[in-house]
Amino acid sequence: MKKKNVFFAFGILLLSSVMLFSSCKKKSSDPEPVPNPTFVMSSTGDPDVTFYFKCTTNDVKLTKCIITDPLGLINDTYDLQSQTFLENIVYFFTTTYTKETGVWTFKFYGNRTSDNSGFISTTTLNLSK
């Protein structure tokens, strides 16, 4: 009889442990991080180039864009004055630049219009002759 009681007690202990530990899983209360908006760049012109951009993921309010040329000689901050830019609409910078071959970098600063969350999104454009 003692063996039965020991096995019975062991079974209850095992079953209780499984129930206790399986029900203690905490769900994360942290929301999933929202990815930064994605910008697509294009250009026209030679020897002076005009840059075009569109945000393919969100409507955004942009405060500025820092444009850097392939040589690192140009590091312009383009003031976008918190204007709203609609998703998938093409816009352009009114400043033209001398065309330099290589990778241009564009760093956009702003907020999503949907939740006003801030972001910094970097994209590049490779220019060739």
OpenMM code with the backbone's topology and positions (N, CA, C; nanometers):
from openmm import Vec3, app, unit

residues = "MET LYS LYS LYS ASN VAL PHE PHE ALA PHE GLY ILE LEU LEU LEU SER SER VAL MET LEU PHE SER SER CYS LYS LYS LYS SER SER ASP PRO GLU PRO VAL PRO ASN PRO THR PHE VAL MET SER SER THR GLY ASP PRO ASP VAL THR PHE TYR PHE LYS CYS THR THR ASN ASP VAL LYS LEU THR LYS CYS ILE ILE THR ASP PRO LEU GLY LEU ILE ASN ASP THR TYR ASP LEU GLN SER GLN THR PHE LEU GLU ASN ILE VAL TYR PHE PHE THR THR THR TYR THR LYS GLU THR GLY VAL TRP THR PHE LYS PHE TYR GLY ASN ARG THR SER ASP ASN SER GLY PHE ILE SER THR THR THR LEU ASN LEU SER LYS".split()
positions = [
    Vec3(0.0793, -0.1195, 0.0000),
    Vec3(0.0000, 0.0000, 0.0000),
    Vec3(0.0833, 0.1255, 0.0000),
    Vec3(0.1958, 0.1208, 0.0682),
    Vec3(0.2792, 0.2401, 0.0756),
    Vec3(0.3286, 0.2818, -0.0628),
    Vec3(0.3621, 0.1836, -0.1471),
    Vec3(0.4103, 0.2157, -0.2809),
    Vec3(0.3022, 0.2867, -0.3613),
    Vec3(0.1771, 0.2419, -0.3445),
    Vec3(0.0665, 0.3061, -0.4147),
    Vec3(0.0530, 0.4518, -0.3723),
    Vec3(0.0633, 0.4769, -0.2449),
    Vec3(0.0506, 0.6141, -0.1941),
    Vec3(0.1645, 0.7025, -0.2447),
    Vec3(0.2839, 0.6462, -0.2507),
    Vec3(0.3985, 0.7225, -0.3002),
    Vec3(0.3791, 0.7558, -0.4484),
    Vec3(0.3380, 0.6583, -0.5302),
    Vec3(0.3132, 0.6834, -0.6729),
    Vec3(0.1986, 0.7822, -0.6929),
    Vec3(0.0926, 0.7679, -0.6105),
    Vec3(-0.0213, 0.8590, -0.6186),
    Vec3(0.0215, 1.0022, -0.5844),
    Vec3(0.0972, 1.0174, -0.4774),
    Vec3(0.1456, 1.1497, -0.4367),
    Vec3(0.2392, 1.2077, -0.5422),
    Vec3(0.3251, 1.1227, -0.5985),
    Vec3(0.4169, 1.1675, -0.7031),
    Vec3(0.3380, 1.2124, -0.8263),
    Vec3(0.2342, 1.1399, -0.8636),
    Vec3(0.1502, 1.1759, -0.9785),
    Vec3(0.0804, 1.3082, -0.9572),
    Vec3(0.0268, 1.3301, -0.8390),
    Vec3(-0.0403, 1.4572, -0.8083),
    Vec3(0.0604, 1.5718, -0.8106),
    Vec3(0.1777, 1.5495, -0.7555),
    Vec3(0.2817, 1.6525, -0.7560),
    Vec3(0.3237, 1.6868, -0.8988),
    Vec3(0.3400, 1.5859, -0.9821),
    Vec3(0.3795, 1.6064, -1.1212),
    Vec3(0.2701, 1.6813, -1.1970),
    Vec3(0.1462, 1.6389, -1.1799),
    Vec3(0.0341, 1.7038, -1.2474),
    Vec3(0.0194, 1.8490, -1.2006),
    Vec3(0.0336, 1.8739, -1.0728),
    Vec3(0.0249, 2.0104, -1.0189),
    Vec3(0.1355, 2.0985, -1.0742),
    Vec3(0.2565, 2.0440, -1.0844),
    Vec3(0.3700, 2.1212, -1.1367),
    Vec3(0.3473, 2.1604, -1.2821),
    Vec3(0.2984, 2.0659, -1.3609),
    Vec3(0.2727, 2.0942, -1.5024),
    Vec3(0.1682, 2.2038, -1.5160),
    Vec3(0.0617, 2.1951, -1.4405),
    Vec3(-0.0451, 2.2960, -1.4479),
    Vec3(0.0040, 2.4319, -1.3993),
    Vec3(0.0807, 2.4333, -1.2929),
    Vec3(0.1293, 2.5576, -1.2357),
    Vec3(0.2237, 2.6293, -1.3313),
    Vec3(0.3215, 2.5580, -1.3855),
    Vec3(0.4221, 2.6219, -1.4700),
    Vec3(0.3698, 2.6536, -1.6093),
    Vec3(0.2734, 2.5786, -1.6586),
    Vec3(0.2211, 2.6084, -1.7917),
    Vec3(0.1279, 2.7286, -1.7890),
    Vec3(0.0681, 2.7579, -1.6770),
    Vec3(-0.0249, 2.8708, -1.6699),
    Vec3(0.0439, 3.0006, -1.6272),
    Vec3(0.1719, 2.9975, -1.5987),
    Vec3(0.2415, 3.1163, -1.5518),
    Vec3(0.3113, 3.1936, -1.6628),
    Vec3(0.2877, 3.1560, -1.7859),
    Vec3(0.3531, 3.2278, -1.8946),
    Vec3(0.2905, 3.3656, -1.9072),
    Vec3(0.3722, 3.4657, -1.8974),
    Vec3(0.3241, 3.6031, -1.9099),
    Vec3(0.3266, 3.6437, -2.0564),
    Vec3(0.2212, 3.7079, -2.0949),
    Vec3(0.2184, 3.7624, -2.2296),
    Vec3(0.2872, 3.8980, -2.2242),
    Vec3(0.3612, 3.9259, -2.3271),
    Vec3(0.4329, 4.0524, -2.3319),
    Vec3(0.3336, 4.1667, -2.3473),
    Vec3(0.3459, 4.2649, -2.2609),
    Vec3(0.2593, 4.3824, -2.2720),
    Vec3(0.3230, 4.4886, -2.3611),
    Vec3(0.4475, 4.4654, -2.4007),
    Vec3(0.5149, 4.5600, -2.4888),
    Vec3(0.4637, 4.5418, -2.6306),
    Vec3(0.4204, 4.6494, -2.6939),
    Vec3(0.3750, 4.6357, -2.8323),
    Vec3(0.4934, 4.6090, -2.9246),
    Vec3(0.4640, 4.5454, -3.0356),
    Vec3(0.5679, 4.5212, -3.1352),
    Vec3(0.6196, 4.6554, -3.1859),
    Vec3(0.7509, 4.6689, -3.2012),
    Vec3(0.8024, 4.7957, -3.2543),
    Vec3(0.7563, 4.8153, -3.3987),
    Vec3(0.7207, 4.9376, -3.4307),
    Vec3(0.6749, 4.9707, -3.5656),
    Vec3(0.7977, 5.0016, -3.6502),
    Vec3(0.8123, 4.9349, -3.7638),
    Vec3(0.9300, 4.9622, -3.8473),
    Vec3(0.9262, 5.1046, -3.9031),
    Vec3(1.0433, 5.1572, -3.9293),
    Vec3(1.0524, 5.2910, -3.9873),
    Vec3(0.9895, 5.2934, -4.1256),
    Vec3(0.9324, 5.4061, -4.1641),
    Vec3(0.8808, 5.4189, -4.3002),
    Vec3(0.9922, 5.3950, -4.4027),
    Vec3(0.9533, 5.3464, -4.5185),
    Vec3(1.0477, 5.3174, -4.6254),
    Vec3(1.0350, 5.4234, -4.7339),
    Vec3(1.1490, 5.4794, -4.7731),
    Vec3(1.1527, 5.5805, -4.8788),
    Vec3(1.2244, 5.5241, -5.0002),
    Vec3(1.1719, 5.5578, -5.1172),
    Vec3(1.2325, 5.5178, -5.2435),
    Vec3(1.2766, 5.6451, -5.3143),
    Vec3(1.4004, 5.6433, -5.3629),
    Vec3(1.4590, 5.7612, -5.4270),
    Vec3(1.4755, 5.7376, -5.5769),
    Vec3(1.4719, 5.8473, -5.6521),
    Vec3(1.5065, 5.8455, -5.7942),
    Vec3(1.5631, 5.9825, -5.8284),
    Vec3(1.6147, 5.9961, -5.9507),
    Vec3(1.6744, 6.1247, -5.9896),
    Vec3(1.6641, 6.1437, -6.1395),
    Vec3(1.6779, 6.2703, -6.1800),
    Vec3(1.6878, 6.3052, -6.3220),
    Vec3(1.7899, 6.4163, -6.3347),
    Vec3(1.8472, 6.4270, -6.4551),
    Vec3(1.9348, 6.5393, -6.4847),
    Vec3(2.0814, 6.5030, -6.4909),
    Vec3(2.1514, 6.5790, -6.5775),
    Vec3(2.2956, 6.5669, -6.5918),
    Vec3(2.3433, 6.6917, -6.6642),
    Vec3(2.4275, 6.7731, -6.6147),
    Vec3(2.5164, 6.7575, -6.5003),
    Vec3(2.4519, 6.7926, -6.3670),
    Vec3(2.3362, 6.8653, -6.3699),
    Vec3(2.2676, 6.8950, -6.2442),
    Vec3(2.1581, 6.7921, -6.2227),
    Vec3(2.1486, 6.7418, -6.1007),
    Vec3(2.0550, 6.6337, -6.0718),
    Vec3(1.9481, 6.6826, -5.9734),
    Vec3(1.8259, 6.6393, -5.9977),
    Vec3(1.7131, 6.6638, -5.9083),
    Vec3(1.6747, 6.5290, -5.8466),
    Vec3(1.6525, 6.5289, -5.7159),
    Vec3(1.6163, 6.4054, -5.6467),
    Vec3(1.4667, 6.4020, -5.6175),
    Vec3(1.4081, 6.2857, -5.6401),
    Vec3(1.2667, 6.2600, -5.6141),
    Vec3(1.2574, 6.1535, -5.5052),
    Vec3(1.1499, 6.1616, -5.4267),
    Vec3(1.1310, 6.0615, -5.3212),
    Vec3(0.9835, 6.0332, -5.3012),
    Vec3(0.9564, 5.9140, -5.2490),
    Vec3(0.8219, 5.8807, -5.2043),
    Vec3(0.8336, 5.7843, -5.0867),
    Vec3(0.7387, 5.7949, -4.9968),
    Vec3(0.7302, 5.7026, -4.8840),
    Vec3(0.6329, 5.5932, -4.9253),
    Vec3(0.6777, 5.4694, -4.9225),
    Vec3(0.5952, 5.3584, -4.9714),
    Vec3(0.5177, 5.2868, -4.8613),
    Vec3(0.5270, 5.3351, -4.7375),
    Vec3(0.4644, 5.2611, -4.6276),
    Vec3(0.3652, 5.3401, -4.5442),
    Vec3(0.3773, 5.4724, -4.5384),
    Vec3(0.2930, 5.5520, -4.4485),
    Vec3(0.2751, 5.6930, -4.5038),
    Vec3(0.1691, 5.7609, -4.4569),
    Vec3(0.1644, 5.9063, -4.4679),
    Vec3(0.2534, 5.9582, -4.3561),
    Vec3(0.3362, 6.0581, -4.3848),
    Vec3(0.4315, 6.1073, -4.2851),
    Vec3(0.4358, 6.2594, -4.2841),
    Vec3(0.4783, 6.3131, -4.1717),
    Vec3(0.5127, 6.4552, -4.1603),
    Vec3(0.6643, 6.4591, -4.1470),
    Vec3(0.7298, 6.5224, -4.2422),
    Vec3(0.8758, 6.5266, -4.2418),
    Vec3(0.9241, 6.6613, -4.1916),
    Vec3(1.0225, 6.6560, -4.1013),
    Vec3(1.0819, 6.7791, -4.0501),
    Vec3(1.2064, 6.8177, -4.1292),
    Vec3(1.2862, 6.7170, -4.1660),
    Vec3(1.4070, 6.7471, -4.2427),
    Vec3(1.4582, 6.6215, -4.3118),
    Vec3(1.5474, 6.6443, -4.4075),
    Vec3(1.6202, 6.5357, -4.4722),
    Vec3(1.7645, 6.5816, -4.4867),
    Vec3(1.8563, 6.4976, -4.4448),
    Vec3(1.9984, 6.5284, -4.4610),
    Vec3(2.0473, 6.4518, -4.5832),
    Vec3(2.0993, 6.5271, -4.6801),
    Vec3(2.1459, 6.4697, -4.8064),
    Vec3(2.2983, 6.4724, -4.8065),
    Vec3(2.3584, 6.3555, -4.8292),
    Vec3(2.5045, 6.3441, -4.8314),
    Vec3(2.5467, 6.2851, -4.9650),
    Vec3(2.6443, 6.3502, -5.0306),
    Vec3(2.6935, 6.3025, -5.1608),
    Vec3(2.7953, 6.1902, -5.1420),
    Vec3(2.8297, 6.1200, -5.2492),
    Vec3(2.9227, 6.0065, -5.2389),
    Vec3(3.0617, 6.0431, -5.1876),
    Vec3(3.1050, 6.1658, -5.2103),
    Vec3(3.2382, 6.2069, -5.1663),
    Vec3(3.2394, 6.2576, -5.0222),
    Vec3(3.1212, 6.2788, -4.9655),
    Vec3(3.1125, 6.3324, -4.8297),
    Vec3(3.1364, 6.4820, -4.8231),
    Vec3(3.1378, 6.5487, -4.9387),
    Vec3(3.1608, 6.6935, -4.9424),
    Vec3(3.0321, 6.7711, -4.9178),
    Vec3(2.9196, 6.7147, -4.9588),
    Vec3(2.7894, 6.7784, -4.9383),
    Vec3(2.7213, 6.7072, -4.8226),
    Vec3(2.6743, 6.7847, -4.7274),
    Vec3(2.5990, 6.7327, -4.6141),
    Vec3(2.4892, 6.8346, -4.5844),
    Vec3(2.3936, 6.8456, -4.6775),
    Vec3(2.2886, 6.9475, -4.6699),
    Vec3(2.1719, 6.9016, -4.5843),
    Vec3(2.1227, 6.9925, -4.5014),
    Vec3(2.0000, 6.9683, -4.4279),
    Vec3(1.8884, 7.0417, -4.5005),
    Vec3(1.7954, 6.9663, -4.5525),
    Vec3(1.6831, 7.0201, -4.6279),
    Vec3(1.5646, 7.0307, -4.5329),
    Vec3(1.5197, 7.1534, -4.5042),
    Vec3(1.4115, 7.1778, -4.4093),
    Vec3(1.2770, 7.1480, -4.4755),
    Vec3(1.2036, 7.0511, -4.4210),
    Vec3(1.0743, 7.0124, -4.4780),
    Vec3(0.9558, 7.0646, -4.3966),
    Vec3(0.9816, 7.1413, -4.2927),
    Vec3(0.8835, 7.2205, -4.2185),
    Vec3(0.7610, 7.1426, -4.1700),
    Vec3(0.7811, 7.0179, -4.1341),
    Vec3(0.6722, 6.9327, -4.0829),
    Vec3(0.5540, 6.9226, -4.1790),
    Vec3(0.5840, 6.9285, -4.3074),
    Vec3(0.4794, 6.9126, -4.4076),
    Vec3(0.4358, 6.7663, -4.4131),
    Vec3(0.3111, 6.7438, -4.4529),
    Vec3(0.2592, 6.6078, -4.4689),
    Vec3(0.2901, 6.5585, -4.6096),
    Vec3(0.3438, 6.4377, -4.6168),
    Vec3(0.3747, 6.3721, -4.7436),
    Vec3(0.2953, 6.2422, -4.7470),
    Vec3(0.2120, 6.2279, -4.8499),
    Vec3(0.1226, 6.1134, -4.8593),
    Vec3(0.1937, 5.9910, -4.9154),
    Vec3(0.1509, 5.8750, -4.8679),
    Vec3(0.2091, 5.7471, -4.9105),
    Vec3(0.1972, 5.7293, -5.0620),
    Vec3(0.3079, 5.6864, -5.1224),
    Vec3(0.3175, 5.6531, -5.2653),
    Vec3(0.2954, 5.7708, -5.3604),
    Vec3(0.3093, 5.8934, -5.3114),
    Vec3(0.3058, 6.0116, -5.3971),
    Vec3(0.4501, 6.0593, -5.4130),
    Vec3(0.4903, 6.0885, -5.5363),
    Vec3(0.6285, 6.1299, -5.5630),
    Vec3(0.6424, 6.2799, -5.5393),
    Vec3(0.7458, 6.3166, -5.4640),
    Vec3(0.7805, 6.4561, -5.4349),
    Vec3(0.9247, 6.4776, -5.4783),
    Vec3(0.9675, 6.6043, -5.4854),
    Vec3(1.1060, 6.6311, -5.5217),
    Vec3(1.1628, 6.7429, -5.4365),
    Vec3(1.2957, 6.7426, -5.4254),
    Vec3(1.3664, 6.8510, -5.3579),
    Vec3(1.3893, 6.9609, -5.4612),
    Vec3(1.3640, 7.0848, -5.4247),
    Vec3(1.3773, 7.1952, -5.5200),
    Vec3(1.5224, 7.2330, -5.5454),
    Vec3(1.6125, 7.1893, -5.4599),
    Vec3(1.7549, 7.2158, -5.4795),
    Vec3(1.8121, 7.1136, -5.5774),
    Vec3(1.8925, 7.1614, -5.6720),
    Vec3(1.9619, 7.0687, -5.7620),
    Vec3(2.1067, 7.0548, -5.7162),
    Vec3(2.1669, 6.9424, -5.7502),
    Vec3(2.3040, 6.9133, -5.7101),
    Vec3(2.3848, 6.8744, -5.8326),
    Vec3(2.5158, 6.8998, -5.8257),
    Vec3(2.6048, 6.8529, -5.9311),
    Vec3(2.6136, 6.7023, -5.9217),
    Vec3(2.5942, 6.6371, -6.0338),
    Vec3(2.5901, 6.4903, -6.0342),
    Vec3(2.7278, 6.4324, -6.0029),
    Vec3(2.7335, 6.3551, -5.8959),
    Vec3(2.8526, 6.2793, -5.8567),
    Vec3(2.8152, 6.1327, -5.8610),
    Vec3(2.8966, 6.0520, -5.9283),
    Vec3(2.8663, 5.9094, -5.9318),
    Vec3(2.8976, 5.8454, -5.7974),
    Vec3(2.8183, 5.7464, -5.7624),
    Vec3(2.8347, 5.6768, -5.6362),
    Vec3(2.7061, 5.6790, -5.5561),
    Vec3(2.7176, 5.6456, -5.4306),
    Vec3(2.6014, 5.6296, -5.3435),
    Vec3(2.5720, 5.7594, -5.2679),
    Vec3(2.4551, 5.8155, -5.2920),
    Vec3(2.4041, 5.9302, -5.2177),
    Vec3(2.3214, 5.8767, -5.1010),
    Vec3(2.3282, 5.9455, -4.9875),
    Vec3(2.2535, 5.9026, -4.8687),
    Vec3(2.1511, 6.0082, -4.8310),
    Vec3(2.0319, 5.9621, -4.7953),
    Vec3(1.9211, 6.0498, -4.7566),
    Vec3(1.8683, 6.0016, -4.6218),
    Vec3(1.8753, 6.0896, -4.5222),
    Vec3(1.8288, 6.0549, -4.3876),
    Vec3(1.7072, 6.1425, -4.3564),
    Vec3(1.5891, 6.0782, -4.3531),
    Vec3(1.4625, 6.1477, -4.3302),
    Vec3(1.4267, 6.1454, -4.1821),
    Vec3(1.3837, 6.2603, -4.1296),
    Vec3(1.3383, 6.2751, -3.9914),
    Vec3(1.1929, 6.3192, -3.9945),
    Vec3(1.1091, 6.2565, -3.9120),
    Vec3(0.9695, 6.2980, -3.9098),
    Vec3(0.8849, 6.2149, -3.8162),
    Vec3(0.7533, 6.2214, -3.8403),
    Vec3(0.6547, 6.1495, -3.7610),
    Vec3(0.5520, 6.0855, -3.8533),
    Vec3(0.5031, 5.9683, -3.8133),
    Vec3(0.3923, 5.9065, -3.8856),
    Vec3(0.2656, 5.9865, -3.8551),
    Vec3(0.1817, 6.0075, -3.9535),
    Vec3(0.0579, 6.0811, -3.9271),
    Vec3(-0.0434, 5.9951, -3.8515),
    Vec3(-0.0321, 5.8634, -3.8618),
    Vec3(-0.1296, 5.7735, -3.7980),
    Vec3(-0.1225, 5.7762, -3.6455),
    Vec3(-0.0014, 5.7821, -3.5892),
    Vec3(0.0122, 5.7771, -3.4435),
    Vec3(0.1104, 5.8811, -3.3886),
    Vec3(0.1610, 5.9664, -3.4756),
    Vec3(0.2546, 6.0732, -3.4393),
    Vec3(0.3864, 6.0218, -3.3817),
    Vec3(0.4170, 5.8934, -3.4026),
    Vec3(0.5439, 5.8409, -3.3517),
    Vec3(0.6584, 5.8868, -3.4416),
    Vec3(0.7685, 5.9229, -3.3788),
    Vec3(0.8840, 5.9747, -3.4515),
    Vec3(0.9670, 5.8651, -3.5157),
    Vec3(1.0424, 5.9030, -3.6161),
    Vec3(1.1295, 5.8071, -3.6838),
    Vec3(1.2464, 5.8792, -3.7481),
    Vec3(1.3500, 5.8040, -3.7738),
    Vec3(1.4616, 5.8444, -3.8595),
    Vec3(1.4795, 5.7289, -3.9571),
    Vec3(1.4699, 5.7582, -4.0861),
    Vec3(1.4776, 5.6540, -4.1871),
    Vec3(1.5833, 5.6928, -4.2896),
    Vec3(1.6775, 5.6024, -4.3131),
    Vec3(1.7869, 5.6286, -4.4062),
    Vec3(1.7711, 5.5428, -4.5309),
    Vec3(1.7919, 5.6051, -4.6458),
    Vec3(1.7891, 5.5327, -4.7722),
    Vec3(1.9013, 5.5847, -4.8602),
    Vec3(1.9342, 5.5100, -4.9636),
    Vec3(2.0441, 5.5486, -5.0523),
    Vec3(1.9988, 5.5441, -5.1976),
    Vec3(2.0770, 5.6101, -5.2834),
    Vec3(2.0558, 5.6071, -5.4266),
    Vec3(2.1924, 5.6036, -5.4926),
    Vec3(2.2134, 5.5063, -5.5797),
    Vec3(2.3407, 5.4922, -5.6487),
    Vec3(2.3309, 5.5584, -5.7859),
    Vec3(2.4108, 5.6625, -5.8082),
    Vec3(2.4118, 5.7322, -5.9367),
    Vec3(2.5315, 5.6859, -6.0183),
    Vec3(2.5084, 5.6648, -6.1468),
    Vec3(2.6190, 5.6286, -6.2364),
    Vec3(2.6197, 5.7276, -6.3524),
    Vec3(2.7332, 5.7368, -6.4204),
    Vec3(2.7467, 5.8320, -6.5322),
    Vec3(2.6647, 5.7897, -6.6482),
] * unit.nanometer
topology = app.Topology()
chain = topology.addChain("A")
for resn in residues:
    res = topology.addResidue(resn, chain)
    for name in ("N", "CA", "C"):
        topology.addAtom(name, app.Element.getBySymbol(name[0]), res)
